[in-house]
Each structure stands twice: as structure tokens, then as C-alpha cells.
Amino acid sequence: MSSPASSAAAGGPASARAAGVPSGGMSAPGGLRLFALVFGAFLGVAILKWGNPVILEAQIPMPRDLAEWLQQPWPSRLAAPLLRSGYTVFAVCHVSQPDATVQEIFADVQRGIRFIRAHAAEHDVRADRIGVTGGSAGGHLSLLLATRGDAGQPNAADPVERQPSTVQAVAIFYPVTDLLDLGTSTENLHDGGAPKSFRKAFGPTVTNLPAWTNIATALSPALHDLRGLPPTLIPHGLADTLTPPEQTERFARRAQGA
């Protein structure tokens, strides 16, 4: 769902095309790592909006205890292990609800990937080795990048818009993958419509069932062509009732059958 809510995790993970992200990417002379990884779409955090990333390249020391860890800014807390492994981490914070619809948010996330790719050389990362991660809403948006990333607009006046929004690896947590079939989710009113707590998030036409069908199809990673899906890992707690693990299991079956 497009929500920052965490799921309750219990039991083992369900995964789609399980493939680990490289522990440090490819090395260049001088030990430089050439793999960019994007932390995507943690709602409620306003770093920069509209596709402008925060670049985290400094090595961050391991905190001595939990109190010290909690005092660090959230990107540092999340990125520190990756930075120590040699990744370059781009923290992208998109425009969020209620200022934008989910459709607009996804366009913003795509812009973030294009921006990073357009400036890859400045940060010594390879534009063809970008991975993405996020949880819940961030997982949903990340998986949309994997299934709906495009080649960009070669003739665009804005050089950023000429860049692809595709990604080469995905490692996410408990995403919604099929908005047309919410299954056993506590958000399902069983009326064929949008998740009950998030109807305004999809725009004013969401109450029109044919319009919702079109919106939901476009925003459902499981309903897109999965034949070109990059390596994808999805841990999903079995006790999740907001976004039940059947969402990931269904995506995995479709991905494996593509």
C-alpha cells in the first residue's frame, strides 16, 4: 500500500526471483566501487523533493550503542552498512501525499533515477548498475521501477528526461503488487475498488470503477510484462495483514512463469 506503515514480520520470507545484490559491486583502480544503490520512497521524510537525490559517499563509523545509532540522521543509519561495503548510496525522497497522487509520486521516483543516471559520472558510478530498495510504499514504487522503467525521451529538452528510469536490481520489503486483487488485506472492502484508507491517494476518479481499473492496472507491478524483470528479492512477513504475503507470493509465481 502507499503507506509508511510497517508490517508485522513472522516466519520466513517469500521471494520473487531471489538474487542477492553484489556485496560491493565491481571494483575500479584504487578500490572504487561502481555500483549505485538508491534508498527509495520512505514516506514522511522530506530531504529533497522532485527527484533531487542526497548523495551519501562518506564512510560512517559503526555506532557504539543503540542510543548513538538513533542520534544519526536516518539516511546514515540505513546507509552505513552499505557504505562500509563500498556502495555509493543515493537517498531519494519523493513528493508525497497529500500533495501528490500515487501516479505523480511514481513519476517523481522515475525522475530520481533519471537524475542519478544523468550525474553518474560525477560520482564515479556506473549508470548501468543501479539498484533500488524500499519498504511498503517504497517497495511498491521500487518494484514499479523494475517493471515500468522506460528508456527516457531522447529528444527531450531537459537532459535528465533523456535518461532511462530502468534499474538493474531490486531488494524490497512487503510491497503491494496487485491493486486489482487485494485478497485478504484489511484494506479490501471487496467492492473491486481501491484500498479503503488510501482512496484519495489515487486521485478524484478513483470512485469510478472503470477508471480505478485502469489506474490499478498501471500501478500494479504484477500485472506488467515480467520477462525483463531484474534480479529481485522480497522478504515479506507472514503475519502482515495490511499487505499480506500473498501479494509477494502472487508476484513470484507470475515472475517465475514469465
N, C-alpha and C positions, 0 to 999 in steps of 0.2 A: 504494500500500500504506500501511497505517498504520505508517509508519516514518519516522524523521528522516533516513534515508539520502539523499544527493544522487545525482542521476543523472549519467551522463557525457553531456555535450552535444556534438553534432557535426552540422553541416549546418543547414538551415533549419528553421523551426518548422512544426508542424501546428497549425491553429487552428479553433475552433468559433465560428461567427458573429463573426468578428473585428470588434471595435469598440473604439476607443480610449476609455479613461476620460478625461473632460474634464481639461484641463491645470490648471484651478484651480477648477472649479465655478462657481456663479453668484455674482455679487458683490452685496453689500448696501451701503447707505450706509456710508461710512467704509472701504470696501475689504474688508469682512469676507467671507470665503468661506463658502458654505453647502453644502459637500459633505463628508460624513464618510467616511473610509475606514478599514477595520478590517484590521489585520495579524492574521491568524488562525493559530492552531494550529501553532506551531513547537515540536515536542515537546522535552522536556528542559529547557525554560526555565520556571522557577517564579516568575512575578511575582505574580499573584494568581489564586486558583482559584475555580471555580464561578461563572463569568460576571461577575466584577467586573473592569472594564477599568482600565488605566492610561491616563490622558489625556496626550497629548503636544501641547501647543499653542505652546510657546516656539520661536522661531526659533533654529536651531542653525547655527553658522558652519561653513563648509567646512574640514575639517582640512587642515593643510599637507602632510602626507605619510601614507603607509600606517601608520606606527607610531602616529601621533596618532589616526588613524581607528580602529585596533584597540583603543585605550585607552578609547574611548567605550562606554557601555552599548549592548547590541545593539539596543534599540528606537531609540536615537538614530541609530545607524549606518544603519539601514534607513529611518527616517522622515525624515531630514534633507532629502533632495531634495523629498519631498512637502510638507514643512512650508514650504520656501522657495517652493514653487509655490502656497501658500495653502490647502492642505488642513488639516483637523483630523484627527489620526490617533489612533485608539484601539487600543492594543495589548492584545489579549485572550489570556490564557493559560489554557487549559482544564485540567481534571483529566486525568491521563494514565495510560497503562499502567505498571505492572500494577495500579494502584489502581482502574481502571475499565475496562469493556469499551468497544469502539468505539461501541456503541449509546448508552452513558451519556455518552461523550465528545461525541457529536453533540448530545445533549440539552443538555449544558453549553454548547456553542458557540451553540446556539439561544438559551439563556438570556442569553448575552453580547450578542447582537443585540437582544434584548428590553430588556435593561438600558440599552444605549446609546440606544435609541429612547425609552425612558421618561424619560431625562435629557437629551434632545437640546436642549431649550430652555435648559438651564443652560449649555450650551457653544455656543449660537448656531449650531447646525447644523440642517439640515432633516431631519426624520425620514423623509421620503420620498425621500432621496437618499443612501443608504448603499451603499457598495461594499465588496468584500471581496477579500483576496488571501492567498495561502499557497502553499507548495510541498510536493510529495509528500503526506504525510498532511494537511497544511494545505490543499493544493489539493483533495484529496478531500472534506474537510469543507466547504470553501467552496463547492464545486460541489453538494454536498448541500443547502446553504442555498438555492442558486439553484433547485433542483428540488424540494425538500421544505419550503421555508419555509412557515409557516402563518399564519393570521390571528390567532392567540392565543385566549385564553379570556375572552370579555367578562365573565363572571360570576365570575372568579377572585378570591379574597380578596387575593391578592398583586397589587398594581398592575402589577408588572413582567410577570407572566404574562398580563396582558390585552393586551400589545403584540404586534404581528406579528413573526415572525422572518424575513420576506422581505428580500431585498436587491435593489438596482437595477443593479448592475454587478459583474462578476467578472473579475479578472485573476490567473491562477494558473499554476503550473508543474507539469508532469509528474504529473498525478493518475491514480489508478486510477479508471476509470469504470464497469467491468463486472466484478463479482466472480464472476459465474457463468461467465465466459469469460475466463480469464487468458491465453489464447493462448500466445505464445512466452516468457512470463515465466519467469525462473529459479525463481520461486516456485510454478510449476504442476507438481503431481505427476500431472496427467492422470487424476485419480480422481474428478473432479467436486466435490472438496472445497475447503476454504479454503486460502489461501496457506500454504505449508508452515512458514514461520518465524513465522507470526502466528496460529496456530490458537487459542491460549489467549486471544488478544485479543478474540475474538468470543463468549466465554462457554462454559459447560460443555456445551452441547448441540450444539456445532459439529461433533462427530464423527458425529452423526446426520444423514444426507444430506438427508432431507426438511426437518429443522429448519434445516440450513445453507442450503437453497434459499430458504427464507423470509427468513432473516437477510440473505443475499447480495442478494436482490431489493430489500429495503428499503434497503440501503446502497449500491446501485449507481445513480449519477446517470443513466446511460444508459438505465436501464430504467423511468424515470418519465416522466410526461407532459411533453414538452419544448415544448409550444406556447406557454407563457408564459415561456420562458427569457429572462432579461435579457441585455443585451449582454455577451458572454463572449469573452475572449482567453486562449488556452492555448499558450504556447511549450512545445515538447517536444523534447528532444534525440533525434536519430535513433539514437544508439549506446546508449540506455538499455536495459538487459536486465532490470532489476528490474521496472520498469513500462514496457513497450515502447511506442513511439509509436502502435502500432495501437490502444491504449486511447483516445487522443485522436482519432485518425482515425475510429474507430468512433462515438465520441460526436458528432463533427462531422457525419458522414453522417446520423445519426438526428436531430440538431437541425435540419439543413437540410431534412430531409424531413417535419418535424413540421407 
